[in-house]
Amino acid sequence: MRTLVALLLCGAACELLAAGAKDYPIQPVPFTAVRVEDAFWSPRFETNRQRTVRYDFEKCEETRRIDNFAKAGKLMAGEFRGTPFDDSDVFKVIEGAA
């Protein structure tokens, strides 16, 4: 019975969403179809790609932040070293690279 109710609710929600989409003039674009080619953003993206990302990863290795992941995964002996938020710094660098 619960499954039937859930399916009916999902069907109704889909119909409402489809009806509303016809009235909304803006449609999503796949991110692969987006190109940024201008004098302001393009050079900044290129600097980030060529210099900043590489530098950030080098700093993560230099400060041994990457080693903490190897230690946590038992791939390297030793104790955690650094501050408690060091792992989030690595995640931020990965996010920036993406």
C-alpha positions as CSV (number, residue, x, y, z in Angstrom):
1,M,0.0,0.0,0.0
2,R,2.8,2.4,0.9
3,T,4.6,1.7,-2.4
4,L,1.4,2.5,-4.3
5,V,0.9,5.8,-2.5
6,A,4.6,6.7,-3.1
7,L,4.3,5.9,-6.8
8,L,1.1,8.0,-7.1
9,L,2.7,10.9,-5.3
10,C,5.8,10.7,-7.5
11,G,3.7,10.6,-10.7
12,A,1.7,13.6,-9.6
13,A,4.9,15.5,-8.7
14,C,6.4,14.7,-12.1
15,E,3.3,16.0,-13.9
16,L,3.5,19.2,-12.0
17,L,7.2,19.7,-12.7
18,A,6.6,19.0,-16.4
19,A,3.7,21.4,-16.6
20,G,5.8,24.1,-14.8
21,A,8.8,23.6,-17.1
22,K,6.7,24.8,-20.1
23,D,6.1,28.1,-18.4
24,Y,9.7,28.7,-17.4
25,P,11.7,30.4,-20.2
26,I,15.2,29.4,-19.0
27,Q,16.4,25.8,-19.7
28,P,19.5,24.2,-18.3
29,V,22.6,23.8,-20.5
30,P,25.0,20.8,-20.1
31,F,28.2,22.0,-18.5
32,T,30.2,20.5,-21.4
33,A,28.4,23.0,-23.7
34,V,29.7,26.0,-21.8
35,R,32.7,27.9,-23.1
36,V,34.3,30.9,-21.4
37,E,36.2,32.9,-24.0
38,D,36.6,36.5,-23.0
39,A,39.4,38.9,-22.0
40,F,38.6,38.9,-18.3
41,W,37.9,35.3,-17.2
42,S,39.9,33.3,-19.8
43,P,43.4,34.5,-18.6
44,R,42.5,33.9,-15.0
45,F,41.3,30.3,-15.7
46,E,44.5,29.7,-17.6
47,T,46.7,31.0,-14.7
48,N,44.7,28.8,-12.3
49,R,45.1,25.7,-14.5
50,Q,48.8,26.2,-15.3
51,R,50.2,27.6,-12.0
52,T,47.8,27.8,-9.0
53,V,46.6,24.2,-9.0
54,R,50.1,22.8,-9.4
55,Y,51.5,25.1,-6.7
56,D,48.7,24.1,-4.3
57,F,49.3,20.4,-4.7
58,E,53.1,21.0,-4.2
59,K,52.3,22.8,-0.9
60,C,50.1,20.0,0.3
61,E,53.0,17.5,-0.3
62,E,55.6,19.9,1.1
63,T,53.6,20.4,4.4
64,R,53.0,16.6,4.6
65,R,49.2,16.9,4.4
66,I,49.1,14.2,1.8
67,D,51.1,11.9,4.1
68,N,48.3,12.0,6.7
69,F,46.0,10.3,4.2
70,A,48.6,7.5,3.6
71,K,48.9,7.1,7.4
72,A,45.1,6.9,7.8
73,G,45.0,4.3,5.1
74,K,47.8,2.3,6.8
75,L,50.0,2.8,3.7
76,M,52.5,4.7,5.7
77,A,53.7,4.3,9.3
78,G,53.4,7.2,11.7
79,E,51.0,9.4,13.6
80,F,48.9,12.2,12.2
81,R,50.9,15.4,11.9
82,G,49.6,19.0,11.6
83,T,46.4,20.7,12.5
84,P,43.0,19.0,12.6
85,F,41.8,20.8,9.5
86,D,44.7,19.8,7.3
87,D,42.6,17.2,5.5
88,S,40.0,19.8,4.5
89,D,42.8,21.9,2.9
90,V,43.6,19.0,0.6
91,F,39.9,18.6,-0.2
92,K,39.7,22.3,-1.1
93,V,42.7,22.0,-3.4
94,I,41.1,19.0,-5.2
95,E,37.9,21.0,-5.5
96,G,39.7,23.9,-6.9
97,A,41.5,21.7,-9.4
98,A,38.1,20.2,-10.5
